Amino acid sequence: MTEVVCGLLLAAVSGLTFIAYKHPKGYDKISPFIFLANAVLFLMYLAWTIGYQSGFYEGQKANGTLEYPIPFHWLLILMIANAGYLSFLSYLPSILEIDKDDNDTQANE
């Protein structure tokens, strides 16, 4: 299962990088939706984690042992890295000094 998820994740990252490099205008159109989806998924997971941990904490408190079940900092690091990578892809044409109009014209030929 892990191999499949890693392969799909690698394919998604490669596809986004290809779109940002070869079709910067197209990436500019879809990047706000990708950022929004990233933020919504993070907030949904955050709400679930807070609810789960508070319930788990109350159960552990009633049982007499207190532990924190989910390491949240790894997800936070992953989301910040993801947002940084998406921002990098947004600035890729200016970093590589690629003209967006010229690049799309060459791709259509």
C-alpha positions, -999 to +999 in steps of 0.1 A: +000+000+000+028+024+009+045+018-025+013+027-043+008+059-024+045+069-028+043+062-065+011+083-069+026+111-049+057+111-070+036+111-102+016+141-089+047+160-080+063+152-114+031+162-132+028+195-114+065+203-121+061+195-158+030+217-161+047+246-143+078+243-165+062+236-199+029+255-195+033+283-170+001+300-180-019+269-173-002+264-140-010+300-130-047+291-136-047+260-115-023+270-087-049+290-066-071+259-065-042+237-055-033+261-027-069+263-016-072+225-015-040+223+005-053+247+030-087+231+033-072+196+038-049+210+064-077+227+083-099+196+081-071+175+095-064+201+122-100+201+133-101+163+134-068+161+153-080+186+179-113+167+184-096+133+185-068+144+209-093+161+232-114+130+233-084+107+237-070+130+264-103+128+284-103+090+280-068+087+292-074+111+321-103+089+332-081+059+329-052+075+348-026+077+321-019+108+300-003+105+266-005+125+233-015+101+205-007+120+173+026+138+165+011+169+148+044+186+141+052+162+112+020+172+093+027+209+099+062+205+085+048+186+055+022+213+048+047+241+050+071+222+027+042+216+003+032+253+002+069+262-003+072+238-032+040+252-048+052+287-044+085+277-060+066+263-090+047+296-093+080+315-096+097+289-118+093+309-151+109+340-135+137+320-119+146+303-152+139+335-171+113+318-193+088+340-212+053+326-205+039+335-239+069+322-259+069+289-240+032+282-247+037+290-284+066+266-287+046+238-269+018+241-295+042+237-325 
